């Protein structure tokens, strides 16, 4: 029986397959078929499983998820996995799009035999002023071992389990709706897509179960929903069948280590046909189901059985396919440079850690009491087996009813310097909770879990809080009426009690213009509406019967609960009520941007860390918060905070935007190394500052941060080589001291070796 290593240090070289997924639903589909027996924690967290083959021996499998899509993030995850675990094969499991074709369809599983890397492109302007995008096709064939496996796929399919039928694939195959709104592209492409789908979902369907096939896959950091770009790719490489976003990065990571990479992708959409959630879920499970059947068929000899196998050769893998455009390998120059990592030194934490017993059955019970005892309860503590651990002694009155007895002091080094992983994990959790309290003094908040479209999502990052003041006064301007027709017809026809109330409180001349609409449609009516609504803002508006079916924001509900409102607060409340009731026709005001000034490498400069954005029609679209994912790690007996910059998107400053995933993908696709370096520097400067927040002088005593870990080197890379394709433009950046010649470098903490 194969043995799962007990820790990350002993796991290297003992893993048969390393599985990488990107989306959460892809990861769930894999984990539902592989029983997770243990979690190994290194620079990444791996779900460890064992799987019995047809020969009754077992594979050791490590599964990990890349939190962000795209070639760059996938390449980082693959490199870290190779460095920490050195798996024999890497499997990329998930969904992909496809080119319309009669030989395959939605739900089928494509196994990549070759990757075409379209990550590099150029925008070229012609003599007539038009522009075109030219792509440099990189990549190449997959590892020879993968090609040998795929060449035998037709025969292998005869021996695989019934992976495409229940109970291996319990989800029913979704339907395809042939309505015109579901198709896009020019007429010829639409026709091609429709005909290819009718082969499998029309009256004379070829089959009703998915199949697995091998084919070339196009990969880039772009989520392709454009038939014209797909046509350009096909003109370059006519044999493309699948389209996805991560294989090129994993291919490059494995290239130098001669690692076989097998991409197993369920087809969730066809270019030219709009994807639905049902097909996404189905494709996740077809890919996972085929993967399970393939591994059970024993495609390679498990490591546990190789110990008893005769030596059949040197065991080394053949070289992986060569890129058409191999990355340059410039000769280092002898010059002094400073390399900055994203590791911020934890300069100070208390040397005494207190433990106290409690009768609370879990952390939720502790929070229940704390919320009763304090309006803003602290989070810098952890719960472990009927005990609480913290850097303070629990003597405050807010701990009444929670603590059983007095706190016992302990040396913090028993946790911070421990060789036991459980104690180290406890210390990491405590530092993370202390960071939450530290963030309160900097106008930061920790986002753990939040609901998005009625579904709980995990975030786990720090971001800047929204401001509390609006950028504009509450009184209306002409441009604030986005769609006067909806507003006027609603009042004219008395569609809601509120609409009827608004009409009754307008001046009589304006009421007459509303009743005669559309004959009275002119600029005078719009001006009269603005003037009339501004008068309504000055008098009490809220009545429960008027807003019975209106979702009212939390800020407005708090003002409604106030006993009396002054002449400044009342218009503000009324404006929010009208915005919430008429969100399609009245523009929401935006909160003021938050700007901070930090000390850069060359000069001090401001940057916006919280900002609102509008749609082209003038409606509030979302707010963007600068954010980072914190991770405390220990290197050479020193503790560091690993800063991974990202962004948080909200619809009102508090509620997560339902489009946050698309917004994150978009900004990450265009963000370059210079922008990431500036974000790391921004967060380092913000956390190093011990002067409190912009609005409060309060400081947090139990955590202090030092300098970013940096290195002085005597050799450097030629700037014209590594920076020629870099685009450090950032519309919200106002000059954080970045040397334009690139003298300051940034090393993301990919392998913890920092090189």
N, C-alpha and C positions, 0 to 999 in steps of 0.2 A: 504494500500500500504506500502511495506517495505521501510524503510528509510535508506539511506547510511550514515554512520557516517561522520561528517565533518572533523575529524582529527584522527590521529592514537591513541591518548589517549582515545578517546571515542569509538573506534571500537572494543575493546576487548570484546569477548562474544556475539557479534552481527553479526557474520558471520556464515552462514550455511555451505558453502563449501569453502575450501581453495584449489585452483588448483595450482599444481607445474608442470612446464615443464622444459626441459633441452635445447633442440636445439631451434634455432631461428625459424625454419620453424614449429616446434611443437607449439610454442607460437603464431605464426601468425595464424595458423589454428584454435586455440581456440578463439583468439580475433576477428576473422572474424565472429564468431557465437555468441559472447557475446558483446553487446554494452557497451563499457567502458564509464561510466558516470563521473568518478572521479579517480584521482591518490592520494593515501595516502602514505605519506613519513614517514617512521620510520627508523629503521636500514636497512630495505629493502623497495623497492618501489612496491606497490600493485595496480593493475588495478582493480577497483571496478565496479561491474556490478550487475544488477538485472535481474531475469529471472522469467517469469510468468509460473505457473504450470497449469495442466489440471483442477485444482480446483479454478483457478483464484486468488490464492494467490501467493506470490513472495518469491524467495530465494534471499539472499544477498551473492554474490560470490566475493572472492578476488583471483586474479590470480598473480602469481609471477614466475619468471624464474631463475633457477640456471645457472649462467654463465659458470660454468665448469661441465663436466660430472663426474661420479663416485660416489661411495657410500658416501665418506666423505663430499663432497660439498653438495650433496642432504640432508644429515643428518643435516648439518649446517643450510640450508635454512628452513627445516621443523621445527627444534627446534626454530629458530627465529620467524617463523610464529606462532607457538603455543604460544610462550611467548608474542608476540605482539597482536595477534588477537584471539587466542583460538578458532579456527573454530571447528564446531561439527564433520565434516568429512574432511579428506584430500584426494584429488584425484591426482594421478600421471598420467598425460596424455602424450602420445607420441608414439614412435615406439619401436619395439623389433624384435629380431630374433626368429627363431623357429627351432624345431627339425623336420626333414621331416616326414610327416604323411599323411595318406589318408583322415583323418577326417577334416583337415583344411588346409589352403594354404595362399599364399601371399594376403595381403589386408584384411584378416579376423582380427577381434578384439578379443584379449584374455584378460579376466578379471582374475586377479590373485586370486586364492582361497588359495594358500599356497606359501610361499617364501622359497627357498633353498639358504642359504647364503654360497657362496664358496669364500668369501673374504680371508679366512685364509687357507694357504697351506704350505707344507714343501717339499723341494727338498731332496730326499733320495738317497744316493749312495749305490748300491748293492755290493756284494762280487766280482762280475765279472767286476766291474768298470763302469757299466752302471748306469744311474740315472733315477729316476722317480719322479713325482710330486704327492704327496698325499694331498687330500683336507679334511678339517674339515667342515662338512655340518652343518651349524647353521640355524637360522630362525625358522619357525614354521607356524601354520595355521593363517589365517587372523582373525581379530576381529569377534566375534560371530555375530554382526550385519551385517557385510559384508558377512559372510558365509550364513546367513539366506537369504540375498538378492540374492546371486548367486545360492542358491539351487532352487530358484523359477525362474531362468532365462529363462528356456524354456517357461513357461507360460507368463512371462513378455514380451518376444519377440512378443507375439501375440498382445500386446496392444501398443507397441512402434510405433512412427511415422515411415514413410517410410525413415528411416535414410540412407539406403543403395542405394537409388535411387535418380535421379535428382528430384527437385532442391536442396535437402539437401546435396547430394554428386555430385557436378557438374562435377568432373573430370572423364573422361572415364578410364575404367580399362586398365592399360598398357598391352602390350604383353610380353610373355616370349619367349626368344630366346634359343633354345636347342642346340646351338653350343657347341662343346667340350670344348672350352676355358672358357665357363661360369660355368663349374663345377670343383670342386676340391675335394681331398680326395682319399682314396683307391677305388678300383673297386666296391666293394660291397656297399660302402657308395654312390658313384656316381649313381649306379643303383637304389638305394633306393630313392635318391633325384629325379632322372629323372622320376621314376614311380609315385611318389607322385604328381609331378607337372603335369604330363600328365592326371591325374584324373580330373584336372580343366582347363587345357589349351590345351588339345589334341583335337582330332576330336570328342570324346564322353565325353565332359565336363559335370560334375555333375551339375554345376550351374555357372552363370556368374555374381553373385552379392555377396558381402562379407556378412559374418555372424558373430555374436558375440557368444563366448563360454567361459566357465570357465575352468581354468586349473592351474596346478602348474607352477611356474616360477623360474628359476635359476637366481641368481643375484650375481654379483661380480664387482670389479673395472676394469675388463679386457674386452676389446672389442673382443669378441670371434669370430675368423675366422679360427678355427682349429678343424678339425673333430676328431682328436685323443683325445684332451681335452674334447670335447663334449661326446665322448664315455666313458671316465673316469667318467664324471658326471652322465651319464645314468646308469653306473654300480653301482653308489652310490644311486641314486634316479631314479628309472625306470619311474616314472610318470611325468617327466619334459616335458613340452610342449613349453614354451617360455623361452627366454634368454635375459636379459637386464643388466643394470649397476647401477641403482639407488635405486631400491625398498628396498634392504636390509638396506641401510642407513636411509631411511624414516621410515621403519618398526621399527628400533631401536630407532629413535627419538620419535615415537609415543607410543612405548611400555610402558614407565613409566607413560604416561598420559592417558592410556586407550582410545586412539583415534582410531576410525575406519579409516583404510587406504584402499582405493580402487584404484588399478592400472589398467588403461585402455590403452592397448597397441595395436596399429595397426602393423601387421606383415609386415615388409619391406624386410626381407630377410630370407633365409633358410640356415642353416649351411651346406655347401657343394655346394651352388649356389651363385655366385657373385652378389652382390646387385647393382642395377642401380639407378640413380637419380630419374627416373620416379616412381619407386616403393616406394622410400623414401617419395616423396611428396604425393603419393596416400595414403600410410599408415598413414601419419600425419592427413589427412582429414577424413579417415574412423574412426580413434580414436576420433577425435573432433566431428564428426557428431553423432556417437553413444552416446557420452557424453551428447550432447545437448538433444537428444531424451530421454535418461535415466532421466535426471534432470527434463524435462518437465512432465514425468510420475509421479512425486512426490514420490520418494522412501522414503523420510522421511518428517515429518510434518515441514513446515517452522517455524522459530522462531516467525514471526509475527502472525501466527495462534495459536501458543502454548499459547499465552496470554489469548486466549478465550477458550482454551480446558480444560476439567476437568482434575484434577490431577489423572494420571493413575499409579502412583508409584513414587519412589524417583528419577527417571530420570537418575540414574547413569549407566554408561556403564559397561559391563562385562569386566573382565580382558582380556588383549590381550594374544595371544598365547605365550608360553614360549620357549625360545631358548634351543636347545639341549645342547649347550655349553654356558651357561650364563657367561657374563663377570665377572671377579673376583672383589670382593669388599674388597680390602685389608684394614686392620686396619691402620689408620694414626699413624705415629711415631711422638713423641715429639722431634722436632729439628727445628732449625731456617733455613728458606729458603727464597730466593728472587724469586718472580714470576714477569716476565716481560710481559707486554701486547704489542700489536702492535699499541699503541696510543702514538704519539709523540707530546709533548706539543708545542703549538704555543706560544712562549715566548714573541714575540713582533710584533706589527703592529701599524701603525700610529693612533693617537687619533683624527685626523681630516680627514674627508672624503669630497671630493669636488664634487659638482654637477654643470653641465653647460648645457645650452640648445643647441640644434643642429637642423639644417634644414634637416639633413639626414633622410630618411624615415625608414631606418633599419640599422642593424649592417653591412650588406654587403656593403651598400653605404659608411659607415665610413671607412671600410677596403679599398675600392676602392681609396679613397682620400689618406689614409695613405700610401698605396703602391706607390703612385706617389711622395709623399713628403719624403719618407725615404726608404733606402735599407733594413733596418731591423726594421720595425715598431713594437712598443710595443703592447702587448696584455693585459696589466694589467688595464683594464677598462671594463665596461659593459654598454650596451645600454638598456634604459628603457623609453618608451613613450616620444620620442623626447628629451631625456636627456641622458647625459653621467655621469657615476659615477666612481671615481678613488681616489687613495690616493695622487695623484699629482694634481697640480692646472691648468693643461692644458695650461701653459704659453709657452711651447716650440713651435718653428716655425712649427713643423710637424703637428700641429693642426690647421694651417691656412686653411680656407675654410671649416672647420668642425664645430667649436664652434661659437655660436651666443651670444656674450657678454662675460663677465668675469665670472669666476667660483665662486660659493657660498660655503663657508666653512660650514661644519656641524660636529657635534660630532659623531664619529664613533659608540659610544655606542647606538645611535638611531637605528642602524642596528644590531650590535653584541650582544646587550642585549635585543633586542626586543622580545615581546611575539607574534608578528604577523608572521605567517609562511612565508608570501610573502617577508617580509623584511629580515627574516633569510635566505631565499633562495637566495636573492640578495647578501647578504654578503658572503654566501658560494661560489657563482659563482665568486665574485670578488676575494676571497682568492685563488680559483683555478686558475684564470687568473694570479694572482700575482705569484703563484707557477711556472707557465710556464716561466715567466721572471726570477724568481729565478733560475730555472733550466738551463737557458742559461749561467749562470756564473759557472756552474758545469759540462759543457759538456753534459747536458741532453737535451732531446727534448720530447715534448708532442705529442703523437700519438692519434689523435681524430678519424678521418675517413680515410680509405684508400681503394683502389681498390684491390680486390683479384679475379683473374679470371674474370675480367670485371664486378665485382659486388662490390658495396660499403659495407664495413663492419665497425662496430663501435668497437673501441678499448678502448680509454680513459685511457691511462696510460703513465707514464714517463719511459723513458729508456735511457741508455747511448748511445751517438752518436758513429758512427763508426770512426775509425781512418782514416787518409788521406794517409798514406804511405803504400806501399806494403812490404810484408815480404821478397820478393825475388827481385833481379834486373830484368829488362825487357828481358835480353838476354836468349835465349832458352838453355835448357838442354835436354838430350835424353829423360828423363822421362816426359817432357812437351808435347811430341808427343804421345797422347793417342791412336789414331787410324791412323797410317801412311797410311793404305790402302785407307781410304776415301780421305785423303789429296792427295795422289799420283794419284789415278784414276781421281780425279777432275781436276788436272793439266794436266795429260796425255790426257784426252778427252776434255780439254778446256770447261768444263761444265758451267763456269761463266766467265765474263770478268776479275774478280779478279784472278781466277785460271790461266787464260791465261797470265795475267800480271806477276804473281809470277813465272811461268815457264820461261818466257822470261828473267827475271832478275836473274835467278840462273846461276851459272857457267856452261859452256858448257858441262863439264864432268858430272855434276849432271843432266843436261837436258837429256843427253843420257841415263843415268840410269833410269830416269822417263819414257822415251819413251819405254824402253825395259821391263818395269815392266809387269808381275810378274817374268819374267825370272831373273831379276836383284835383286830380293828380298833377301837382306842380311843386316847384320849390317852396312856394308859400306855405303849403301844407306841412312840409318837412320842418320848416322853421317854426311854424305854430306848434307842432308836436314837441319839439325840443323845449320851447318856452313853457308849454303847458306841463310837461313832465318835470321841469325844474321847479315849478311851483308846488307840484305834488310832493317832491322830495322834502319840502319844508314842514309838512304836517304829518302826524302819525299815520302810517300806512298799514302796519301789520294787524291782521285779524285772522284768527285761526280758520274761519270758514273760507276766507279768500285764498289761503295757501294750503288747503287741505291736501291736494295732490301734487304739491311742489316739493322737490328735494331742496332743502335749505342748508347751506353750508354751515359748518360748525361755528365759524366766527360770527355769523349772523345770529345763530341760536343763542350764543353767549350774550350778545347785545340785547336780544329780546328778553332775556331773563333779568336784565338790569332794571331796577325800579324806575329810574328817571334818566332821560337822555337830554343832553344839552343841545344847543343849536348847531354844534359841529358834528356831534355823533349821530343825530337823527338823520340828516341827509345821507350820511355814510351807510347806515343800516338800510334805509329805503332803496338806495342804489343797488346794494347787494341783493335785496329781495327782488327787485325788478330784473336784475341780471339773471338770477336763478330761475325765475318764472318764464323769462323770454330769452333763453340762452341762444336761440337761433337768430334772433332779430336785434338784440342789444349786445354791444361789445362789452366784454368783461375788462375792467381795468387791471393793469398789471401791477404787481408789487415792485417796489424799488429794487434796483440791482444792488448787490453787495459787492463792494470793491475793497480789496486789501492791498497794502503796500508791503512788499517783502524786499529783503536785501539780496540782490542777485550777485553773480560772480563779478560783474563789472559796475553795476549801478543799481540804485533802488528804483523800483517801478511798480505801478499798480496793475492789478488784473482782476477781472470780474469772476467771482466764484459762485455767484447766484444771479441768474438772469432769465427774464421771460422772453418768449418768442411768439409772434403772431403769424397767422396764416395770411395768404395773399388777400383774403377778403376782409382782414382786420380783426378777426376773432382771435382770442387768446388760444394758443395751441398747447404750449407746455412751458415749464420752467426747467432750467438745467442747473444742477448743483455739481460743483467739483467734489469728487469723492475719492476714497482709496480703500482697498481691502487690506486690513492689518493682519499680520501673522508674526508672532513672536517666535524667534528661533535662537538656539544656543550654538555658538561657534567658538571653539577653543576656550571654553569656560567663560565666555562673555555673552551677554544677552543683547539681541538686536531686534528692532522692529522692522520687518520687511514691508516696504511700501509698494503696493501695486496700484498705480493711478487708474481711475475709471471715472464714470459720471453717473449721476442719479437724475432721473427725469420724473417730474410730478406734474399733475394737471392743475393744482392750485397751491403748490408750495408744500403740501403735506401728503396728498393722495398720489400713489404711484400712477404714472401715466399708463393707460392701456397699450400705448404704442412704444413702451420703453425699449423692448427688444429690438425693434427696427431702428430706433434712434441710436442705440448703442452700436449696432452693426454699422450704421452709416458713418458715425464719427470715427470709429476704430478703423474703418476702411481707408479714411483719408489722413488720419493722424500719423505723423512720422516721428522719427527718433528724437528730433529736437523738441517737439511738443511734449513728448513723454518725459524727457529730461527736465523740462521746465516744470512739469507737474510734480515730479519727485522733489525738485528743489523747493517748490512752493510749500509742499507739505512738510518737508524737513524744517524750513524756516518757521512755519506756523507752529509746529510742535516744540521747537527749541525755545520759543518765546515764553518766558515765565511771568509776563506782566498781566495776565488775565485777558478777558475778552474785550471787545469794543464797547460793550455795554456794562461791564462789571469789572471791579478790581479783584474779584475773588480768584484765588489760585488754588491748585490742588497740591497738597504737600507730599503725596506718596509716590510720585512718579516724575522723573526728570529725564530729558533726552539730551544727548550730546551731539556729536558730529556724524555726518554721513561717512561710512567707511570708504576711504579713498586710497589710491595707490599711486606712487610715483614710479614711472618707468622711464628707461633711457632709450626706448625705441617706440616709434609710432607708425601709424598707417598713413599712406599718402592721402591727403585730404581730397584731392581731385578725383580719387578712385571711389572712395566710400561715400562722398557727399554729392556726387554729380547728379544722382537721381533723387536726392533728398528734397523734401518740400517742407520747410519748417514754418510755413504760414499758419497763423492762428488768428482769426478775426477778433478774438477777445483778449489777445495777449498784447500788452502795451510795453514790452521791452524788458522782460526779466533777463538780467545780465548774461546773455549768451554770446560768447565770442563767435563772430560771424565766420571766422576761418575754421571753427570746429576744434579749438584747442581744448575745450572741455568735453570729455566723452561721458557716455552713460552706459553702464553695464547692467541690464536687467538681471535679477538674481535667478538665473535659469537652473544652474547646476550647483549652486552654493560654493563652487570653487571660484566663481567670479571671473573666470577667464575662459 
